[in-house]
Amino acid sequence: MKRIKHIILFSLLISTLNSCKIQYGFTQPSSIEADTFQVNSFENTALLIEPGLTRDFKLALENLVQDQTNYTLVNNNGDLIFEGEITDYRISPTTSTSSNTAAQNRLNISVRVRFFNTNNEEDDVEQTFTFFYDYAATAQLTGTLKTTAHEEIFDRLTQDIINATLAKW
């Protein structure tokens, strides 16, 4: 009898885990019929220009689409096209100390994205996405800190872009 209870509990546990995996797993959206995608260069129109930012953002978006879908990356004539501009790259103080100096700074990056589905114009999207990274005011945004900040911001921005364009969340 005790063995049967263990088998039933184990079966319920496996069923629960499998249903969660299916429920929360990301698969290629069935409503978007396409085979290929392309990511055009994102021009940096922000007042503060960070060298290499446009290339890094383009690569981050390409990598995420490839990781989360079955679409094939092409250089031109893609079924799905991502393009846009980096519209804001700004560092500003967010909190202050009792002596009126900055205790923490924030890097904000905003990207305007235009998404085109050449097979179905109803799927087209134009939207601005923004995210930030906070760091100590005593630190300089250089080297590994800048790399970490860019990666964390790009992770969030690109996932938000995928959600709005391909997953339609």
Phi, psi and omega in degrees: 000319180296323179294321180295319178299317179296320179295317180295315179298318179297318179296318178296319179298314179297318179298317179297314180297319179295320180292325177294319180298317180291319183294320187256359179285146179263126174234163181301130182299130182283340181284344179256109180265110181200159177245330187231160174217158175221148176240111177282163180298139176262110180291141178266106180254009179292157178292325178258116183264124177253117181302136177083354184296318182295318178297314181297319179294316179302314179295320179297318179292316178301314182297319181292318178298317179295321181290328188254357180223177176257009180291147179262132179285129175230161180276333178205166181059035177287152175291324179243133184232128174250133175204170178159204183221149167273111189263342181211132172220103191221138174248127181216152177289143180244328178226156181234163177266176180294339179266019177062034172246159182291134175261334183212142176248160179229130171263121176251135173231130176240141181227126172268124184243135170245125181243129179237132170253108185292345179269342183203102183296340179295340179275352183298143182222139168229120186204152176257136180240138182224140171210169188219167175219125179263143178210161183298140180293339179282347181267150174264137180280076179219167173056228185293328178296316179294318178299314179298315180300312180298315181298315180294319178294314180297322178303314182288314181299312183294323178293320176298321178296314178300316180298320183282330186259310184267317181274341179057048177265000000 
